[in-house]
Amino acid sequence: MARSQYSRSQVLELGMLALKRYPEVCAELLTEIDEFNSPGFDTDLDNMKKYFSVFSIRNGLLDELMLTKKWSRERTQSIKVFTAAMIRIYRPFRLSYSCKYLMPGFAKQLSEILQLQRPNISQLVREVGVLEKAYDEFRYEVDYTEHYLSIAKEDF
């Protein structure tokens, strides 16, 4: 039976049964749901351009150099770090009954700033999630970038 074929009452009963049998797992899942549904640090997507300018200046990169179509490891890494920081600042994910999805407008704004196609943005967002879970060095770089950009927001 596909997940979308469950009735609301079946889902409710399943949740109650899971809560009784596996309280630790349910607590962990509820924490994850709260993280998804908590509001972001910023809600104005127009500020993303300002964040990008501050990020480029901090890294000693010109906006034009970041946006060239020429591939380089430094450029690719910078784009991934910036994307991860924007995910943390905006918290663009929302949970629905059937899936997790990106907040409307987030992918569009990010694709315009980075000059990438939207399917590439979706792939980039998934890849950044894996990088944050797997690599401490990447996570630390994103932590620093997020902190730096949140302080810079006060000057907007």
Contact map, one row per residue, 1 for C-alpha under 8 A:
111011000000000000000000000000000000000000000000000000000000000000000000000000000000000000000000000000000000000000000000000000000000000000000000000000000000
111111000000000000000000000000000000000000000000000000000000000000000000000000000000000000000000000000000000000000000000000000000000000000000000000000000000
111111000000000000000000000000000000000000000000000000000000000000000000000000000000000000000000010000000000000000000000000000000000000000000000000000000000
011111100000000000000000000000000000000000000000000000000000000000000000000000000000000000000000010000000000000000000000000000000000000000000000000000000000
111111100000000000000000000000000000000000000000000000000000000000000000000000000000000000000000000000000000000000000000000000000000000000000000000000000000
111111110110000000000000000000000000000000000000000000000000000000000000000000000000000000000000000000000000000000000000000000000000000000000000000000000000
000111111110000000000000000000000000000000000000000000000000000000000000000000000000000000000000000000000000000000000000000000000000000000000000000000000000
000001111111000000000000000000000000000000000000000000000000000000000000000000000000000000000000000000000000000000000000000000000000000000000000000000000000
000000111111100000000000000000000000000000000000000000000000000000000000000000000000000000000000000000000000000000000000000000000000000000000000000000000000
000001111111110000000000000000000000000000000000000000000000000000000000000000000000000000000000000000000000000000000000000000000000000000000000000000000000
000001111111111000000000000000000000000000000000000000000000000000000000000000000000000000000000000000000000000000000000000000000000000000000000000000000000
000000011111111100000000000000000000000000000000000000000000000000000000000000000000000000000000000000000000000000000000000000000000000000000000000000000000
000000001111111110000000000000000000000000000000000000000000000000000000000000000000000000000000000000000000000000000000000000000000000000000000000000000000
000000000111111111000000000000000000000000000000000000000000000000000000000000000000000000000000000000000000000000000000000000000000000000000000000000000000
000000000011111111100000000000000000000000000000000000000000000000000000000000000000000000000000000000000000000000000000000000000000000000000000000000000000
000000000001111111110000000000000000000000000000000000000000000000000000000000000000000000000000000000000000000000000000000000000000000000000000000000000000
000000000000111111111000000000000000000000000000000000000000000000000000000000000000000000000000000000000000000000000000000000000000000000000000000000000000
000000000000011111111110010000000000000000000000000000000000000000000000000000000000000000000000000000000000000000000000000000000000000000000000000000000000
000000000000001111111110010000000000000000000000000000000000000000000000000000000000000000000000000000000000000000000000000000000000000000000000000000000000
000000000000000111111110000000000000000000000000000000000000000000000000000000000000000000000000000000000000000000000000000000000000000000000000000000000000
000000000000000011111110000000000000000000000000000000000000000000000000000000000000000000000000000000000000000000000000000000000000000000000000000000000000
000000000000000001111111110000000000000000000000000000000000000000000000000000000000000000000000000000000000000000000000000000000000000000000000000000000000
000000000000000001111111111000000000000000000000000000000000000000000000000000000000000000000000000000000000000000000000000000000000000000000000000000000000
000000000000000000000111111100000000000000000000000000000000000000000000000000000000000000000000000000000000000000000000000000000000000000000000000000000000
000000000000000000000111111110000000000000000000000000000000000000000000000000000000000000000000000000000000000000000000000000000000000000000000000000000000
000000000000000001100111111111000000000000000000000000000000000000000000000000000000000000000000000000000000000000000000000000000000000000000000000000000000
000000000000000000000011111111100000000000000000000000000000000000000000000000000000000000000000000000000000000000000000000000000000000000000000000000000000
000000000000000000000001111111110000000000000000000000000000000000000000000000000000000000000000000000000000000000000000000000000000000000000000000000000000
000000000000000000000000111111111000000000000000000000000000000000000000000000000000000000000000000000000000000000000000000000000000000000000000000000000000
000000000000000000000000011111111100000000000000000000000000000000000000000000000000000000000000000000000000000000000000000000000000000000000000000000000000
000000000000000000000000001111111110000000000000000000000000000000000000000000000000000000000000000000000000000000000000000000000000000000000000000000000000
000000000000000000000000000111111111000000000000000000000000000000000000000000000000000000000000000000000000000000000000000000000000000000000000000000000000
000000000000000000000000000011111111100000000000000000000000000000000000000000000000000000000010000000000000000000000000000000000000000000000000000000000000
000000000000000000000000000001111111110000000000000000000000000000000000000000000000000000000000000000000000000000000000000000000000000000000000000000000000
000000000000000000000000000000111111110000000000000000000000000000000000000000000000000000000000000000000000000000000000000000000000000000000000000000000000
000000000000000000000000000000011111110000000000000000000000000000000000000000000000000000101110000000000000000000000000000000000000000000000000000000000000
000000000000000000000000000000001111111000000000000000000000000000000000000000000000000000001110000000000000000000000000000000000000000000000000000000000000
000000000000000000000000000000000111111100000000000000000000000000000000000000000000000000100000000000000000000000000000000000000000000000000000000000000000
000000000000000000000000000000000000111110000000000000000000000000000000000000000000000001100000000000000000000000000000000000000000000000000000000000000000
000000000000000000000000000000000000011111100000000000000000000000000000000000000000000111110000000000000000000000000000000000000000000000000000000000000000
000000000000000000000000000000000000001111100000000000000000000000000000000000000000000011100000000000000000000000000000000000000000000000000000000001000000
000000000000000000000000000000000000000111111000000000000000000000000000000000000000000011000000000000000000000000000000000000000000000000000000000000000000
000000000000000000000000000000000000000111111000000000000000000000000000000000000000000001000000000000000000000000000000000000000000000000000000000000000000
000000000000000000000000000000000000000001111111000000000000000000000000000000000000000000000000000000000000000000000000000000000000000000000000000000000000
000000000000000000000000000000000000000001111111000000000000000000000000000000000000000000000000000000001100100000000000000000000000000000000000000000000000
000000000000000000000000000000000000000000011111110000000000000000000000000000000000000000000000000000000000100000000000000000000000000000000000000000000000
000000000000000000000000000000000000000000011111111000000000000000000000000000000000000000000000000000000000000000000000000000000000000000000000000000000000
000000000000000000000000000000000000000000011111111100000000000000000000000000000000010000000000000000000000110010000000000000000000000000000000000000000000
000000000000000000000000000000000000000000000111111110000000000000000000000000000000000000000000000000000000000010000000000000000000000000000000000000000000
000000000000000000000000000000000000000000000111111111000000000000000000000000000000000000000000000000000000000000000000000000000000000000000000000000000001
000000000000000000000000000000000000000000000011111111100000000000000000000000000000000000000000000000000000000000000000000000000000000000000000000010011000
000000000000000000000000000000000000000000000001111111110000000000000000000000000100000000000000000000000000000010000000000000000000000000000000000000000000
000000000000000000000000000000000000000000000000111111111000001000000000000000000000000000000000000000000000000000000000000000000000000000000000000000000000
000000000000000000000000000000000000000000000000011111111100000000000000000000000000000000000000000000000000000000000000000000000000000000000000000010010000
000000000000000000000000000000000000000000000000001111111110000000000000000000000100000000000000000000000000000000000000000000000000000000000000100010000000
000000000000000000000000000000000000000000000000000111111111111001000000000000000000000000000000000000000000000000000000000000000000000000000000000000000000
000000000000000000000000000000000000000000000000000011111111110000000000000000000000000000000000000000000000000000000000000000000000000000000000000000000000
000000000000000000000000000000000000000000000000000001111111100000000000000000000000000000000000000000000000000000000000000000000000000000000000000000000000
000000000000000000000000000000000000000000000000000000111111100000000000000000000000000000000000000000000000000000000000000000000000000000000000000000000000
000000000000000000000000000000000000000000000000000000011111110000000000000000000000000000000000000000000000000000000000000000000000000000000000000000000000
000000000000000000000000000000000000000000000000000000011111111011000000000000000000000000000000000000000000000000000000000000000000000000000000000000000000
000000000000000000000000000000000000000000000000000000011001111111000000000000000000000000000000000000000000000000000000000000000000000000000000000000000000
000000000000000000000000000000000000000000000000000010010000111111100000000000000000000000000000000000000000000000000000000000000000000000000000000000000000
000000000000000000000000000000000000000000000000000000000000011111110000000000000000000000000000000000000000000000000000000000000000000000000000000000000000
000000000000000000000000000000000000000000000000000000000000111111110000000000000000000000000000000000000000000000000000000000000000000000000000000000000000
000000000000000000000000000000000000000000000000000000010000111111110000001000100000000000000000000000000000000001000000000000000000000000000000000000000000
000000000000000000000000000000000000000000000000000000000000001111111000000000000000000000000000000000000000000001100000000000000000000000000000000000000000
000000000000000000000000000000000000000000000000000000000000000111111100000000000000000000000000000000000000000000000000000000000000000000000000000000000000
000000000000000000000000000000000000000000000000000000000000000000111110000000000000000000000000000000000000000000000000000000000000000000000000000000000000
000000000000000000000000000000000000000000000000000000000000000000011111000000000000000000000000000000000000000000000000000000000000000000000000000000000000
000000000000000000000000000000000000000000000000000000000000000000001111101100000000000000000000000000000000000000000000000000000000000000000000000000000000
000000000000000000000000000000000000000000000000000000000000000000000111111100000000000000000000000000000000000000000000000000000000000000000000000000000000
000000000000000000000000000000000000000000000000000000000000000000000011111110000000000000000000000000000000000000000000000000000000000000000000000000000000
000000000000000000000000000000000000000000000000000000000000000000000001111111000000000000000000000000000000000000000000000000000000000000000000000000000000
000000000000000000000000000000000000000000000000000000000000000001000011111111100000000000000000000000000000000000000000000000000000000000000000000000000000
000000000000000000000000000000000000000000000000000000000000000000000011111111110000000000000000000000000000000000000000000000000000000000000000000000000000
000000000000000000000000000000000000000000000000000000000000000000000000111111111000000000000000000000000000000000000000000000000000000000000000000000000000
000000000000000000000000000000000000000000000000000000000000000000000000011111111100000000000000000000000000000000000000000000000000000000000000000000000000
000000000000000000000000000000000000000000000000000000000000000001000000001111111110000000000000000000000000000001000000000000000000000000000000000000000000
000000000000000000000000000000000000000000000000000000000000000000000000000111111111000000000000000000000000000000000000000100010000000000000000000000000000
000000000000000000000000000000000000000000000000000000000000000000000000000011111111100000000000000000000000000000000000000000010000000001001100100000000000
000000000000000000000000000000000000000000000000000100100000000000000000000001111111110000000000000000000000000000000000000000000000000000000100100000000000
000000000000000000000000000000000000000000000000000000000000000000000000000000111111111000000000000000000000010000000000000110010000000000000000000000000000
000000000000000000000000000000000000000000000000000000000000000000000000000000011111111100000000000000000000000000000000000010011000000000000100000000000000
000000000000000000000000000000000000000000000000000000000000000000000000000000001111111110000000000000000000000000000000000000000000000000000110110000000000
000000000000000000000000000000000000000000000001000000000000000000000000000000000111111111100000000000000000000000000000000000000000000000000000010000000000
000000000000000000000000000000000000000000000000000000000000000000000000000000000011111111110000000000000000000000000000000000000000000000000000000000000000
000000000000000000000000000000000000000100000000000000000000000000000000000000000001111111100000000000000000000000000000000000000000000000000000010000000000
000000000000000000000000000000000000000111000000000000000000000000000000000000000000111111100000000000000000000000000000000000000000000000000000010001000000
000000000000000000000000000000000000001111100000000000000000000000000000000000000000011111110000000000000000000000000000000000000000000000000000000000000000
000000000000000000000000000000000001011110000000000000000000000000000000000000000000011111111000000000000000000000000000000000000000000000000000000000000000
000000000000000000000000000000000000000100000000000000000000000000000000000000000000001001111100000001100100000000000000000000000000000000000000000000000000
000000000000000000000000000000000001100000000000000000000000000000000000000000000000000000111110000111100000000000000000000000000000000000000000000000000000
000000000000000000000000000000000001100000000000000000000000000000000000000000000000000000011111000111100000000000000000000000000000000000000000000000000000
000000000000000000000000000000001001100000000000000000000000000000000000000000000000000000001111111110000000000000000000000000000000000000000000000000000000
000000000000000000000000000000000000000000000000000000000000000000000000000000000000000000000111111110000000000000000000000000000000000000000000000000000000
000000000000000000000000000000000000000000000000000000000000000000000000000000000000000000000011111000000000000000000000000000000000000000000000000000000000
001100000000000000000000000000000000000000000000000000000000000000000000000000000000000000000011111100000000000000000000000000000000000000000000000000000000
000000000000000000000000000000000000000000000000000000000000000000000000000000000000000000000011111110000000000000000000000000000000000000000000000000000000
000000000000000000000000000000000000000000000000000000000000000000000000000000000000000000001111011111000000000000000000000000000000000000000000000000000000
000000000000000000000000000000000000000000000000000000000000000000000000000000000000000000001111001111100000000000000000000000000000000000000000000000000000
000000000000000000000000000000000000000000000000000000000000000000000000000000000000000000011100000111110110000000000000000000000000000000000000000000000000
000000000000000000000000000000000000000000000000000000000000000000000000000000000000000000011100000011111110000000000000000000000000000000000000000000000000
000000000000000000000000000000000000000000000000000000000000000000000000000000000000000000000000000001111111000000000000000000000000000000000000000000000000
000000000000000000000000000000000000000000001000000000000000000000000000000000000000000000000000000000111111100000000000000000000000000000000000000000000000
000000000000000000000000000000000000000000001000000000000000000000000000000000000000000000010000000001111111110000000000000000000000000000000000000000000000
000000000000000000000000000000000000000000000000000000000000000000000000000000000000000000000000000001111111111000000100110000000000000000000000000000000000
000000000000000000000000000000000000000000000000000000000000000000000000000000000000000000000000000000011111111100000100000000000000000000000000000000000000
000000000000000000000000000000000000000000001101000000000000000000000000000000000000000000000000000000001111111110000000000000000000000000000000000000000000
000000000000000000000000000000000000000000000001000000000000000000000000000000000010000000000000000000000111111111000000100000000000000000000000000000000000
000000000000000000000000000000000000000000000000000000000000000000000000000000000000000000000000000000000011111111111100100000000000000000000000000000000000
000000000000000000000000000000000000000000000000000000000000000000000000000000000000000000000000000000000001111111110000000000000000000000000000000000000000
000000000000000000000000000000000000000000000001100100000000000000000000000000000000000000000000000000000000111111100000000000000000000000000000000000000000
000000000000000000000000000000000000000000000000000000000000000001100000000000100000000000000000000000000000011111110000000000000000000000000000000000000000
000000000000000000000000000000000000000000000000000000000000000000100000000000000000000000000000000000000000001111111000000000000000000000000000000000000000
000000000000000000000000000000000000000000000000000000000000000000000000000000000000000000000000000000000000001101111101100000000000000000000000000000000000
000000000000000000000000000000000000000000000000000000000000000000000000000000000000000000000000000000000000001000111111100000000000000000000000000000000000
000000000000000000000000000000000000000000000000000000000000000000000000000000000000000000000000000000000011001000011111110000000000000000000000000000000000
000000000000000000000000000000000000000000000000000000000000000000000000000000000000000000000000000000000000000000001111111000000000000000000000000000000000
000000000000000000000000000000000000000000000000000000000000000000000000000000000000000000000000000000000000000000011111111100000000000000000000000000000000
000000000000000000000000000000000000000000000000000000000000000000000000000000000000000000000000000000000010011000011111111110000000000000000000000000000000
000000000000000000000000000000000000000000000000000000000000000000000000000000000000000000000000000000000010000000000111111111000000000000000000000000000000
000000000000000000000000000000000000000000000000000000000000000000000000000000000000000000000000000000000000000000000011111111100000000000000000000000000000
000000000000000000000000000000000000000000000000000000000000000000000000000000010010000000000000000000000000000000000001111111110000000000000000000000000000
000000000000000000000000000000000000000000000000000000000000000000000000000000000011000000000000000000000000000000000000111111111000000000000000000000000000
000000000000000000000000000000000000000000000000000000000000000000000000000000000000000000000000000000000000000000000000011111111100000000000000000000000000
000000000000000000000000000000000000000000000000000000000000000000000000000000000000000000000000000000000000000000000000001111111110000000000000000000000000
000000000000000000000000000000000000000000000000000000000000000000000000000000011011000000000000000000000000000000000000000111111111000000000000000000000000
000000000000000000000000000000000000000000000000000000000000000000000000000000000001000000000000000000000000000000000000000011111111100000000000000000000000
000000000000000000000000000000000000000000000000000000000000000000000000000000000000000000000000000000000000000000000000000001111111110000000000000000000000
000000000000000000000000000000000000000000000000000000000000000000000000000000000000000000000000000000000000000000000000000000111111111001100000000000000000
000000000000000000000000000000000000000000000000000000000000000000000000000000000000000000000000000000000000000000000000000000011111111101100000000000000000
000000000000000000000000000000000000000000000000000000000000000000000000000000000000000000000000000000000000000000000000000000001111111100100000000000000000
000000000000000000000000000000000000000000000000000000000000000000000000000000000000000000000000000000000000000000000000000000000111111100000000000000000000
000000000000000000000000000000000000000000000000000000000000000000000000000000000000000000000000000000000000000000000000000000000011111111100000000000000000
000000000000000000000000000000000000000000000000000000000000000000000000000000000000000000000000000000000000000000000000000000000001111111110000000000000000
000000000000000000000000000000000000000000000000000000000000000000000000000000000000000000000000000000000000000000000000000000000000001111111000000000000000
000000000000000000000000000000000000000000000000000000000000000000000000000000001000000000000000000000000000000000000000000000000011001111111100000000000000
000000000000000000000000000000000000000000000000000000000000000000000000000000000000000000000000000000000000000000000000000000000011101111111110000000000000
000000000000000000000000000000000000000000000000000000000000000000000000000000000000000000000000000000000000000000000000000000000000000111111111000000000000
000000000000000000000000000000000000000000000000000000000000000000000000000000001000000000000000000000000000000000000000000000000000000011111111100000000000
000000000000000000000000000000000000000000000000000000000000000000000000000000001101100000000000000000000000000000000000000000000000000001111111110000000000
000000000000000000000000000000000000000000000000000000000000000000000000000000000000100000000000000000000000000000000000000000000000000000111111111000000000
000000000000000000000000000000000000000000000000000000000000000000000000000000000000000000000000000000000000000000000000000000000000000000011111111100000000
000000000000000000000000000000000000000000000000000000100000000000000000000000001100100000000000000000000000000000000000000000000000000000001111111110000000
000000000000000000000000000000000000000000000000000000000000000000000000000000000000110110000000000000000000000000000000000000000000000000000111111111000000
000000000000000000000000000000000000000000000000000000000000000000000000000000000000000000000000000000000000000000000000000000000000000000000011111111100000
000000000000000000000000000000000000000000000000000000000000000000000000000000000000000000000000000000000000000000000000000000000000000000000001111111110000
000000000000000000000000000000000000000000000000001001100000000000000000000000000000000000000000000000000000000000000000000000000000000000000000111111111000
000000000000000000000000000000000000000010000000000000000000000000000000000000000000000010000000000000000000000000000000000000000000000000000000011111111100
000000000000000000000000000000000000000000000000000000000000000000000000000000000000000000000000000000000000000000000000000000000000000000000000001111111110
000000000000000000000000000000000000000000000000001001000000000000000000000000000000000000000000000000000000000000000000000000000000000000000000000111111111
000000000000000000000000000000000000000000000000001000000000000000000000000000000000000000000000000000000000000000000000000000000000000000000000000011111111
000000000000000000000000000000000000000000000000000000000000000000000000000000000000000000000000000000000000000000000000000000000000000000000000000001111111
000000000000000000000000000000000000000000000000000000000000000000000000000000000000000000000000000000000000000000000000000000000000000000000000000000111111
000000000000000000000000000000000000000000000000010000000000000000000000000000000000000000000000000000000000000000000000000000000000000000000000000000011111
